[in-house]
Amino acid sequence: MTVTIITPRRVTFPSNGIPIASHLYTPSPSAPDRKGAAIVVGHPMNGVKEQTAGLHARKLAEHGFITLAFDAAYQGESGGEPRYLEDPAQRAEDARAAVTYLTTLTEGEPKVDPKKIGALGICASGGYIPFAAQTDLRMRAIATVSAACLGSVARSGIKYTSAAITPATLNQNLNSANALRTEEARGGVHGKPQLAPVMPDPYALPPGLPSSSAEGAQYYRTPRGQHERSVNMTVARSVDLQANYDSFAFVGMLAPRPLLMVVGEKADTAYFSEEAVARAGNGAVELFVVEGKTHVGLYDGLEESLPKLVGFFGENLV
């Protein structure tokens, strides 16, 4: 297949009144005809649409799919205050709003078939998008890459690693988040919420760090994947929005729609996908393990995952 370089079109759509900045990728005339099939692509926590989400969107467009990569509310070029808040409810709404936007593209170019819309979530969006799809039946096929549930991370850390946390630590974190709310109401530091770094310094990594964090620092904070609008900060009190959220508690609601979860063999987050697939039941559910890959290794190493995603969406949307 001859690959034509695709330049995305900048578009904006509303999500709970917040303007969401997006890149719309239209397949070239030489790409396979997917008959209006389209895919929304969500980025990880701490990410923006120009990083792994944009890479996946562009590659899928090269294979004939109309794709939409977007900055979550409070992130990147999207609106919303306070900046860098990580709110699962809003993140899920962003995914639904992205689908809504695609359903309006029924005239002109690109022309989307509203009955052929899929969704792909990467890392935290690999939790948010299945969660949104549980009640948004317009998402006809759902895929994830290196999925993670931010609610579980808030409650338990990364299980089975040095980053696991206890209920006592969660309680301390919630007390801190609650105190920060009070501090903000009293004016706070310069009247703004307190921010906390997401990834450590890649050139001074503490020993024993989980691979997802160590390689995440290398991805987000070096030329490998860094972007000026991916600022490595989150609102510190976001934890009290996350701690009672669960991406996969009702993942069985996706049935009979198909679910594909792609994980790296060496990913310390693989248990999220393994447990979700088991919980999803006997529907059209598949766990696809890429040998030798880590959690972050699948962000930019698409040699095996991309053909699987193309086949999955091609079979279930076209």
DAPE-V642359 format. One record per residue. N is the residue number from 1. PHI is phi in whole degrees, 0 to 359 (999 if undefined). OMEGA is omega in whole degrees, 0 to 359 (NA if undefined). D_CENTER is the distance of its C-alpha to the mean C-alpha in Angstrom with 1 decimal. Layout:
BEGIN
N/PHI/OMEGA/D_CENTER ; N/PHI/OMEGA/D_CENTER
END
This chain:
BEGIN
1/999/176/28.5 ; 2/283/184/29.0 ; 3/260/175/25.8 ; 4/259/179/26.0 ; 5/294/184/24.0 ; 6/254/175/21.8 ; 7/261/183/21.6 ; 8/288/175/19.0 ; 9/260/180/20.4 ; 10/281/178/19.3 ; 11/225/179/18.9 ; 12/225/175/18.3 ; 13/219/182/17.9 ; 14/272/173/18.3 ; 15/221/186/16.1 ; 16/53/179/18.6 ; 17/83/180/20.7 ; 18/264/178/18.2 ; 19/288/182/18.1 ; 20/254/180/14.7 ; 21/278/188/15.1 ; 22/218/171/13.9 ; 23/243/179/15.0 ; 24/258/181/16.6 ; 25/257/179/17.6 ; 26/252/180/20.8 ; 27/299/176/22.2 ; 28/286/179/25.6 ; 29/301/181/28.7 ; 30/276/180/29.1 ; 31/284/176/25.8 ; 32/304/179/26.0 ; 33/277/180/26.5 ; 34/263/172/23.7 ; 35/56/175/25.6 ; 36/83/178/23.1 ; 37/292/184/20.1 ; 38/223/184/16.8 ; 39/222/170/13.1 ; 40/271/184/10.3 ; 41/232/181/7.3 ; 42/257/183/4.0 ; 43/268/177/3.7 ; 44/291/166/4.1 ; 45/303/178/6.8 ; 46/79/183/9.7 ; 47/257/173/8.4 ; 48/223/188/9.6 ; 49/294/182/9.8 ; 50/277/184/12.7 ; 51/264/186/11.2 ; 52/298/178/9.4 ; 53/298/178/7.6 ; 54/293/178/11.3 ; 55/297/179/12.8 ; 56/296/180/11.3 ; 57/298/181/12.2 ; 58/294/181/15.6 ; 59/295/178/16.4 ; 60/293/177/15.8 ; 61/295/177/17.9 ; 62/299/179/20.6 ; 63/261/169/20.9 ; 64/103/181/21.6 ; 65/269/168/18.5 ; 66/285/184/17.9 ; 67/229/181/14.4 ; 68/226/174/12.6 ; 69/257/187/10.0 ; 70/224/171/9.9 ; 71/278/176/9.9 ; 72/297/173/9.0 ; 73/307/180/12.4 ; 74/77/185/14.2 ; 75/239/172/12.4 ; 76/53/181/13.7 ; 77/269/178/16.1 ; 78/285/179/15.2 ; 79/275/178/17.7 ; 80/109/176/17.9 ; 81/233/2/19.9 ; 82/283/180/19.8 ; 83/297/173/17.7 ; 84/73/171/14.8 ; 85/291/177/14.8 ; 86/247/187/11.8 ; 87/244/182/12.6 ; 88/303/181/10.9 ; 89/297/179/13.3 ; 90/290/179/12.7 ; 91/298/177/8.9 ; 92/295/178/9.9 ; 93/296/176/12.7 ; 94/301/180/10.8 ; 95/295/178/9.4 ; 96/296/180/13.1 ; 97/294/177/14.5 ; 98/297/176/12.9 ; 99/298/179/14.5 ; 100/303/178/17.6 ; 101/301/181/17.9 ; 102/298/181/17.8 ; 103/292/178/20.6 ; 104/274/185/22.8 ; 105/269/183/23.0 ; 106/259/177/25.8 ; 107/231/178/28.4 ; 108/76/181/28.7 ; 109/235/357/26.4 ; 110/283/179/23.8 ; 111/252/184/24.8 ; 112/264/170/22.1 ; 113/272/183/23.3 ; 114/300/179/21.8 ; 115/269/181/22.4 ; 116/229/180/20.3 ; 117/250/176/16.8 ; 118/244/182/13.9 ; 119/214/179/10.1 ; 120/231/177/7.7 ; 121/240/182/4.2 ; 122/244/180/3.9 ; 123/58/182/5.1 ; 124/301/176/4.6 ; 125/292/173/2.2 ; 126/291/169/5.0 ; 127/261/184/7.1 ; 128/295/185/6.7 ; 129/289/173/7.1 ; 130/301/178/10.0 ; 131/298/179/11.3 ; 132/298/183/11.6 ; 133/292/179/13.1 ; 134/301/179/15.6 ; 135/243/177/17.5 ; 136/255/186/16.5 ; 137/284/176/18.6 ; 138/289/175/18.1 ; 139/279/190/15.1 ; 140/275/178/17.5 ; 141/212/187/15.5 ; 142/236/177/12.1 ; 143/228/176/10.6 ; 144/227/173/8.2 ; 145/231/180/8.5 ; 146/53/184/9.2 ; 147/298/175/7.8 ; 148/214/176/8.7 ; 149/258/181/10.1 ; 150/293/175/10.6 ; 151/295/178/13.7 ; 152/297/179/15.2 ; 153/297/178/14.5 ; 154/296/183/16.4 ; 155/281/192/19.1 ; 156/232/187/19.6 ; 157/71/174/17.9 ; 158/270/185/17.0 ; 159/300/175/19.7 ; 160/65/178/22.5 ; 161/228/177/22.1 ; 162/292/181/23.8 ; 163/266/175/20.8 ; 164/294/179/21.5 ; 165/234/182/23.0 ; 166/263/174/25.7 ; 167/304/179/26.2 ; 168/295/179/28.5 ; 169/293/176/25.9 ; 170/302/180/23.5 ; 171/300/177/26.5 ; 172/297/181/27.2 ; 173/295/179/23.7 ; 174/292/176/24.0 ; 175/299/179/27.5 ; 176/296/179/26.3 ; 177/297/179/23.7 ; 178/296/179/26.4 ; 179/295/179/28.8 ; 180/293/175/26.5 ; 181/299/179/26.4 ; 182/297/180/30.2 ; 183/299/178/30.4 ; 184/298/181/28.4 ; 185/297/179/30.7 ; 186/269/178/33.6 ; 187/115/175/32.5 ; 188/55/177/30.5 ; 189/271/182/30.4 ; 190/59/177/31.1 ; 191/72/183/29.8 ; 192/238/178/26.1 ; 193/297/177/23.7 ; 194/287/179/23.7 ; 195/256/178/20.9 ; 196/229/178/20.0 ; 197/291/180/18.7 ; 198/267/182/15.5 ; 199/247/179/16.6 ; 200/285/176/20.3 ; 201/295/182/22.6 ; 202/293/181/22.1 ; 203/261/178/25.9 ; 204/212/184/26.9 ; 205/287/176/24.7 ; 206/291/181/26.2 ; 207/294/175/27.5 ; 208/78/181/25.8 ; 209/292/175/22.2 ; 210/302/184/19.6 ; 211/298/180/18.6 ; 212/296/178/14.9 ; 213/282/181/16.1 ; 214/296/180/18.9 ; 215/285/175/17.1 ; 216/298/177/14.2 ; 217/298/180/17.0 ; 218/292/179/18.5 ; 219/287/188/15.4 ; 220/281/189/14.6 ; 221/240/172/18.3 ; 222/225/181/20.3 ; 223/302/179/20.7 ; 224/306/184/18.6 ; 225/215/187/15.4 ; 226/294/177/16.3 ; 227/216/186/16.3 ; 228/299/181/18.6 ; 229/265/171/16.1 ; 230/263/198/13.8 ; 231/268/178/16.4 ; 232/63/178/15.6 ; 233/226/173/16.5 ; 234/222/175/15.4 ; 235/295/190/17.9 ; 236/299/182/19.7 ; 237/276/180/20.3 ; 238/303/185/16.7 ; 239/301/182/17.5 ; 240/280/170/19.7 ; 241/268/187/17.0 ; 242/260/196/14.9 ; 243/295/179/17.8 ; 244/249/176/18.7 ; 245/262/179/15.3 ; 246/220/182/14.6 ; 247/299/196/11.7 ; 248/241/181/14.2 ; 249/301/182/17.7 ; 250/240/183/18.2 ; 251/298/177/16.2 ; 252/299/179/19.7 ; 253/292/178/19.5 ; 254/291/182/17.5 ; 255/297/5/20.8 ; 256/271/179/22.4 ; 257/293/184/19.4 ; 258/282/178/18.1 ; 259/229/174/15.2 ; 260/242/178/14.4 ; 261/239/183/12.7 ; 262/259/180/13.0 ; 263/225/173/13.8 ; 264/274/179/16.0 ; 265/304/184/19.5 ; 266/260/183/19.6 ; 267/287/177/16.3 ; 268/282/176/17.1 ; 269/255/185/14.0 ; 270/301/183/15.2 ; 271/298/177/16.8 ; 272/301/182/13.8 ; 273/288/179/13.7 ; 274/300/181/17.5 ; 275/291/180/18.1 ; 276/294/178/15.8 ; 277/298/178/17.7 ; 278/296/182/20.9 ; 279/286/184/20.3 ; 280/292/176/19.4 ; 281/91/189/23.0 ; 282/259/179/24.8 ; 283/284/181/23.0 ; 284/278/187/21.5 ; 285/239/179/19.1 ; 286/219/170/18.7 ; 287/257/181/17.5 ; 288/247/184/17.6 ; 289/258/179/18.4 ; 290/262/184/18.7 ; 291/299/174/21.8 ; 292/79/184/21.9 ; 293/267/174/18.2 ; 294/262/177/16.4 ; 295/304/184/12.8 ; 296/283/179/12.5 ; 297/302/179/15.1 ; 298/276/177/12.8 ; 299/295/184/10.9 ; 300/231/176/14.1 ; 301/253/190/16.4 ; 302/258/187/16.0 ; 303/303/180/19.6 ; 304/260/184/19.3 ; 305/287/182/15.8 ; 306/298/178/16.1 ; 307/303/178/19.4 ; 308/294/179/18.1 ; 309/295/179/15.2 ; 310/300/179/17.9 ; 311/296/181/20.3 ; 312/297/181/18.2 ; 313/291/178/17.3 ; 314/297/181/20.9 ; 315/286/190/22.4 ; 316/256/179/20.7 ; 317/245/188/20.4 ; 318/265/NA/23.5
END
